[in-house]
Amino acid sequence: MIPYGRQDISQADIDAVLDVLKSDFLTQGPQVPRFEQNVALHVGASHALAVNSATSALHIACLALGLGPGDVLWTTPITFVASANCALYCGAGVDFVDIDPRTYNLCPKALADKLEQAERDGKLPKVLVAVHLSGQPCDMQAIGALAQRYGFKIIEDASHAIGGKYRGEFIGSCRYSDITVFSFHPVKIITTAEGGMALTNDAELASKMALLRSHGITRDANQMTHEADGPWYYQQIDLGFNYRMTELQAALGNSQMERLDQFVARRHQLASRYDTLLAELPVTTPWQHPDSYSGLHLYVIRLQLDKIGKTHRQVFEALREQGVGVNLHYIPVHTQPYYQRMGFRQGDFPEAERYYAEAISLPMFQALREHEQGQVVKVLRRALGIHGG
Ligand SMILES: *Cc1c(COP(=O)(O)O)cnc(C)c1O
């Protein structure tokens, strides 16, 4: 089976992890701060906090921004559940903004309309999570302007987008946001097995997230309520978690970072090859906004069902049966049973639901070979009922 995504591990990656295993520190050593500095420098942010997953990064980002009971977080329905769940961890509520039918990202026009209504109702969100679906950045300029006007905070969920750019600057620079989050799960662009990172240009947010990552404990005399009892002393000044990344993970991350730009360039090669190979088929290939250089975590096609004598599910199943490990990113979050119990209904976000009825993620990962890509297209043609060619 050709998977939809797969990690790319080199001998240098393996050696980097083995070196850590033979060293003094398996956790809380030099690799984690090095990894943080590495990523922060690459994307142009002042502070970076490595954690054990993007889900953890989203959680401490929300807490650092003061999200709590009585507050609401808004995000897109077309995302992994973690982008919304982070609000619920904090005791806050969640609402969604429908997607733009061209980029599949949260629609800035729908956001503006919903904010206008929310202001009238006195129900403005405290935090917006802007998800860069497939790696293509959201319209951050428009979202940033709305944040200024309505006073909400922005978290970029850039789990798909490390190595991508928005208006010539790397995603993660936080030019239009308070905090940006990356994921290093193996299907993402670079991996640390499990792992994530939160980036910010705000020293205070960075310091809050550093505390929350490790039990709310500080060893910094300036943060303590009184002078230290002795050299052993630390204080717990907040309620935090153990969300730390290990040295093994950070060593892998440091090694992977050396190939990040190469990985993204390869994904662009594969995407433009797909664009060409699929041009004549009854599918919509991913539209790229001219302001964006996508990280291209995913290559999502939409079936033009009115031109195909098969259902979405039939095409999907035919691909899987013939060895093409397609996937679907994502089931609209508001249709999940857990969210339905909160009162969301089918029909609430029609563009997102239309997308879900047509989308298929084709295999996209740096090690995908051209003959495999050719095979994917051949199987897709057959699955669409197109013969010959
Ligand atoms: C993968 C992903 C996450 C969660 O990342 P983990 O590192 O697995 O916790 C969150 N948001 C989006 C959009 C993702 O794709």
The ligand as an SDF file (V2000), in Angstrom:
LIG
                    3D

 15 15  0  0  0  0  0  0  0  0999 V2000
   -1.6410   16.6920   13.6500 C   0  0  0  0  0  0  0  0  0  0  0  0
   -2.4490   17.8790   14.0130 C   0  0  0  0  0  0  0  0  0  0  0  0
   -2.6160   18.3110   15.3310 C   0  0  0  0  0  0  0  0  0  0  0  0
   -2.1470   17.5150   16.5010 C   0  0  0  0  0  0  0  0  0  0  0  0
   -0.7940   17.2490   16.4530 O   0  0  0  0  0  0  0  0  0  0  0  0
   -0.1550   16.2220   17.4910 P   0  0  0  0  0  0  0  0  0  0  0  0
    1.2970   16.5820   17.4320 O   0  0  0  0  0  0  0  0  0  0  0  0
   -0.4380   14.8570   16.9700 O   0  0  0  0  0  0  0  0  0  0  0  0
   -0.7510   16.4720   18.8200 O   0  0  0  0  0  0  0  0  0  0  0  0
   -3.3220   19.4770   15.5660 C   0  0  0  0  0  0  0  0  0  0  0  0
   -3.8350   20.1960   14.5590 N   0  0  0  0  0  0  0  0  0  0  0  0
   -3.7160   19.8100   13.2830 C   0  0  0  0  0  0  0  0  0  0  0  0
   -4.3030   20.6590   12.2040 C   0  0  0  0  0  0  0  0  0  0  0  0
   -3.0290   18.6320   12.9680 C   0  0  0  0  0  0  0  0  0  0  0  0
   -2.9420   18.2220   11.7000 O   0  0  0  0  0  0  0  0  0  0  0  0
  1  2  1  0
  2  3  1  0
  2 14  2  0
  3  4  1  0
  3 10  2  0
  4  5  1  0
  5  6  1  0
  6  7  2  0
  6  8  1  0
  6  9  1  0
 10 11  1  0
 11 12  2  0
 12 13  1  0
 12 14  1  0
 14 15  1  0
M  END
$$$$
